[in-house]
Amino acid sequence: MRQMRFPDSEYNVDIDEVLAKIRRFRGIILAGIILLAVAVAVLTMIYTVQPEEQAVVKRFGAVIKTTGPGLHFKLPFGIDQVQHVATERVLKEEFGFRTEQTGQPTRYVDQAFPDESLMLSGDLNIIDVEWVVQYRIADPIKFLYSMREPVRTLRDISESVMRRVVGNNLGSEILTIARVNIANSTREEIQDAMRRYETGIHVVTVELQNVVPPQAVQPAFNEVNEARQEQERMINEANRQRNEAIPRARGSANRIIDEAEGYAVERTNMALGEAARFKAIFEDYQQAPEVTRRRMYLETLTEILPQVGSVLVMQDGTGAPLPLLHLQEGHMPKEINQ
């Protein structure tokens, strides 16, 4: 029996006894190792991809495939490696500001970054432009392996394109009417650059959040805006008055023209009627002059006598005038009244 002695110790180790115990538990140890290996293999063979993700599978560092949502299998013990990429989630990059959560789930605080937002317009005015680029990962393989930092590239290109587009527009247009055109043209140029660089990023939209002059010139800018609004108000008021006055004048002119035309037609018809009447009387006069003359005399008296009130005769030597005719009692001729 072999023994091992330790100097300065009262303990002695029986090597044969230890080896015998190891031989007795060798099967148990081997079974445990096998079970542990099987468990590790099972755990490293199975992976799950979420509904909004795609998984990129690499074997010995080389990409072999991509898998969609669900439960999948791969070679264990690190032979196959999986990287998950959120391809269906819309991500965003903020420029000129950052929204940071402050404890409460729905409360955010904005932080300004003037180095990103301050830029020159086409008329050399300083404009403070804050915008958001929303994107999603369209190709996970290109996103992971075509470029080292695709998100950083997206930020650099977005800032460069925005500065160039803003520099091609006037400051007044950027602050008022050109915001939609700037956002659309910026999105198209950024997407074209992402496609040429093969970053695997698809730009969904570019939104201008806040476009204002710098804080130092805000009061002057507000005064200019108020003056422009007052100008627009006065122009609209003048247009309203013009739109009211012109139709009214045209209506009055048309009414006067219509009255004049009606009067002209009336006078023409009266003249034609008088001419026809005179012609008829003349024809009758030619056929029977005496009868016609008498008839005209009587018709004239019939028209004149009702207008005469009374006829008085004055004789020399008499004290009062003698009434000759009383056609209308109490009505005096116009000459006497005068």
BELWO-V316977 format. One record per residue. N is the residue number from 1. D_CENTER is the distance of its C-alpha to the mean C-alpha in Angstrom with 2 decimals. Layout:
# BELWO-V316977
N,D_CENTER / N,D_CENTER
This chain:
# BELWO-V316977
1,98.24 / 2,96.10 / 3,94.93 / 4,92.70 / 5,93.72 / 6,91.54 / 7,93.37 / 8,93.76 / 9,92.45 / 10,94.23 / 11,92.00 / 12,92.97 / 13,90.67 / 14,92.13 / 15,90.25 / 16,91.63 / 17,90.54 / 18,86.99 / 19,86.84 / 20,88.14 / 21,85.42 / 22,82.73 / 23,84.17 / 24,84.06 / 25,80.30 / 26,79.28 / 27,78.17 / 28,76.06 / 29,74.38 / 30,73.74 / 31,72.21 / 32,69.92 / 33,68.78 / 34,68.11 / 35,66.16 / 36,64.10 / 37,63.36 / 38,62.37 / 39,60.03 / 40,58.41 / 41,58.06 / 42,56.47 / 43,54.00 / 44,53.02 / 45,52.78 / 46,50.06 / 47,46.41 / 48,43.34 / 49,39.78 / 50,36.98 / 51,34.41 / 52,31.60 / 53,34.04 / 54,36.10 / 55,39.49 / 56,41.00 / 57,44.79 / 58,47.08 / 59,50.82 / 60,52.80 / 61,49.61 / 62,48.53 / 63,45.51 / 64,46.79 / 65,43.93 / 66,40.77 / 67,40.78 / 68,38.21 / 69,38.10 / 70,41.47 / 71,45.06 / 72,46.61 / 73,49.88 / 74,50.87 / 75,54.05 / 76,55.32 / 77,56.65 / 78,53.76 / 79,54.37 / 80,50.84 / 81,48.02 / 82,44.57 / 83,41.27 / 84,38.35 / 85,34.79 / 86,31.68 / 87,30.02 / 88,27.81 / 89,26.40 / 90,23.04 / 91,24.00 / 92,22.18 / 93,23.17 / 94,22.05 / 95,22.31 / 96,23.10 / 97,23.62 / 98,25.28 / 99,25.02 / 100,28.58 / 101,29.92 / 102,32.48 / 103,34.73 / 104,32.77 / 105,30.88 / 106,27.48 / 107,27.69 / 108,26.49 / 109,27.05 / 110,25.03 / 111,27.18 / 112,26.17 / 113,27.28 / 114,27.13 / 115,28.94 / 116,25.92 / 117,23.10 / 118,24.73 / 119,24.38 / 120,24.89 / 121,22.42 / 122,23.61 / 123,25.08 / 124,26.92 / 125,24.94 / 126,24.74 / 127,21.33 / 128,21.08 / 129,18.54 / 130,18.39 / 131,16.89 / 132,17.72 / 133,18.88 / 134,19.23 / 135,22.01 / 136,24.86 / 137,28.40 / 138,28.78 / 139,32.41 / 140,34.53 / 141,37.50 / 142,35.66 / 143,33.88 / 144,37.30 / 145,39.57 / 146,37.89 / 147,36.94 / 148,38.38 / 149,35.22 / 150,32.13 / 151,29.85 / 152,31.15 / 153,30.58 / 154,26.96 / 155,26.56 / 156,28.42 / 157,26.54 / 158,23.10 / 159,24.20 / 160,25.79 / 161,22.89 / 162,20.42 / 163,23.00 / 164,23.54 / 165,19.92 / 166,19.47 / 167,22.84 / 168,21.79 / 169,19.11 / 170,19.80 / 171,19.40 / 172,17.64 / 173,14.95 / 174,14.62 / 175,14.22 / 176,11.60 / 177,9.84 / 178,11.14 / 179,9.87 / 180,7.99 / 181,11.11 / 182,13.41 / 183,12.49 / 184,12.93 / 185,16.07 / 186,17.46 / 187,17.29 / 188,19.06 / 189,21.71 / 190,22.43 / 191,22.87 / 192,25.13 / 193,27.21 / 194,27.56 / 195,28.80 / 196,31.26 / 197,32.62 / 198,32.96 / 199,31.73 / 200,30.78 / 201,27.29 / 202,24.17 / 203,20.91 / 204,18.34 / 205,15.28 / 206,14.77 / 207,12.59 / 208,12.78 / 209,14.01 / 210,15.32 / 211,15.50 / 212,18.13 / 213,21.37 / 214,24.59 / 215,26.18 / 216,28.97 / 217,26.91 / 218,24.50 / 219,26.52 / 220,26.59 / 221,22.88 / 222,22.32 / 223,24.79 / 224,23.09 / 225,19.75 / 226,21.80 / 227,23.57 / 228,20.48 / 229,19.17 / 230,22.71 / 231,22.77 / 232,19.67 / 233,21.29 / 234,24.56 / 235,23.17 / 236,21.48 / 237,24.80 / 238,26.80 / 239,24.82 / 240,25.38 / 241,29.07 / 242,29.36 / 243,27.88 / 244,30.42 / 245,33.40 / 246,33.30 / 247,33.47 / 248,36.12 / 249,38.17 / 250,37.93 / 251,39.07 / 252,41.96 / 253,42.96 / 254,42.95 / 255,45.05 / 256,47.56 / 257,47.80 / 258,48.39 / 259,51.05 / 260,52.73 / 261,52.78 / 262,54.20 / 263,56.82 / 264,57.77 / 265,58.24 / 266,60.26 / 267,62.52 / 268,62.98 / 269,63.99 / 270,66.33 / 271,67.91 / 272,68.37 / 273,69.88 / 274,72.25 / 275,73.27 / 276,73.96 / 277,75.92 / 278,77.92 / 279,78.67 / 280,79.88 / 281,82.09 / 282,83.44 / 283,84.37 / 284,86.15 / 285,87.92 / 286,89.21 / 287,90.68 / 288,92.16 / 289,92.05 / 290,94.09 / 291,92.32 / 292,88.96 / 293,89.92 / 294,91.20 / 295,88.16 / 296,85.87 / 297,88.07 / 298,87.89 / 299,84.15 / 300,83.74 / 301,85.98 / 302,84.05 / 303,80.86 / 304,82.50 / 305,85.01 / 306,82.53 / 307,81.04 / 308,84.45 / 309,85.39 / 310,89.12 / 311,91.66 / 312,94.42 / 313,97.65 / 314,99.32 / 315,103.12 / 316,105.27 / 317,107.39 / 318,105.36 / 319,103.65 / 320,100.53 / 321,98.46 / 322,99.09 / 323,96.14 / 324,96.12 / 325,93.03 / 326,90.89 / 327,88.03 / 328,85.53 / 329,87.17 / 330,85.65 / 331,83.56 / 332,84.66 / 333,83.91 / 334,81.17 / 335,83.72 / 336,85.84 / 337,82.87 / 338,81.92
